[in-house]
């Protein structure tokens, strides 16, 4: 993960991934579609946002261009 994202996580006091984050993150990194349902306050939004930001940072570094599509419901 990008060093600035890791620093932001540490600054926010997050020490480890939640179960839902551990289960969904590998699929997101591989570019797979994800459907996730979990109770409130389990880390879904934080996990999704961090993986999305990581993807954007990686795409910018690669300079691949193009448009990525992201939908959150």
Wavefront OBJ file of the C-alpha trace (Angstrom):
o trace
v 0.000 0.000 0.000
v 1.150 3.531 -0.749
v 3.182 5.055 2.139
v 0.893 8.095 2.468
v -2.150 5.839 2.824
v -0.350 3.778 5.463
v 0.526 6.974 7.316
v -3.080 8.193 7.172
v -4.254 4.858 8.574
v -1.723 5.037 11.403
v -2.639 8.662 12.147
v -6.269 7.604 12.468
v -5.355 4.962 15.036
v -6.239 1.948 12.883
v -3.920 -0.911 13.811
v -5.291 -3.860 11.829
v -7.793 -4.725 9.141
v -11.299 -5.828 10.040
v -12.583 -9.226 8.896
v -14.622 -7.732 6.058
v -11.569 -5.769 4.870
v -9.382 -8.876 4.944
v -11.944 -10.840 2.936
v -12.663 -8.184 0.287
v -9.296 -6.500 -0.244
v -7.619 -9.311 -2.234
v -10.485 -9.404 -4.748
v -10.387 -5.623 -5.131
v -6.627 -5.658 -5.723
v -7.124 -8.276 -8.464
v -9.688 -6.001 -10.136
v -12.665 -8.210 -9.324
v -16.178 -6.938 -8.676
v -17.122 -6.970 -5.020
v -20.500 -7.316 -3.349
v -20.178 -7.005 0.388
v -22.836 -7.109 3.077
v -21.920 -6.680 6.712
v -23.184 -5.070 9.900
v -22.683 -1.370 10.581
v -19.268 -0.238 11.841
v -17.353 -3.217 10.454
v -15.017 -1.214 8.202
v -16.673 -1.618 4.810
v -16.451 2.052 3.824
v -12.893 2.544 5.074
v -11.735 -0.639 3.341
v -13.435 0.325 0.101
v -12.109 3.891 0.168
v -8.540 2.804 0.893
v -8.524 0.219 -1.897
v -10.027 2.751 -4.304
v -7.420 5.380 -3.371
v -4.653 2.793 -3.753
v -5.983 1.947 -7.206
v -6.094 5.625 -8.236
v -2.547 6.213 -6.955
v -1.281 3.134 -8.802
v -3.016 4.154 -12.028
v -1.514 7.638 -11.812
v 1.937 6.171 -11.211
v 1.547 3.859 -14.208
v 0.203 6.736 -16.341
v -2.144 4.310 -18.083
v -4.840 6.929 -18.516
v -8.363 5.929 -19.355
v -11.431 6.070 -17.175
v -12.044 3.702 -14.318
v -15.607 3.002 -13.265
v -16.522 2.739 -9.614
v -20.004 2.314 -8.186
v -20.832 2.281 -4.486
v -24.366 1.538 -3.418
l 1 2 3 4 5 6 7 8 9 10 11 12 13 14 15 16 17 18 19 20 21 22 23 24 25 26 27 28 29 30 31 32 33 34 35 36 37 38 39 40 41 42 43 44 45 46 47 48 49 50 51 52 53 54 55 56 57 58 59 60 61 62 63 64 65 66 67 68 69 70 71 72 73
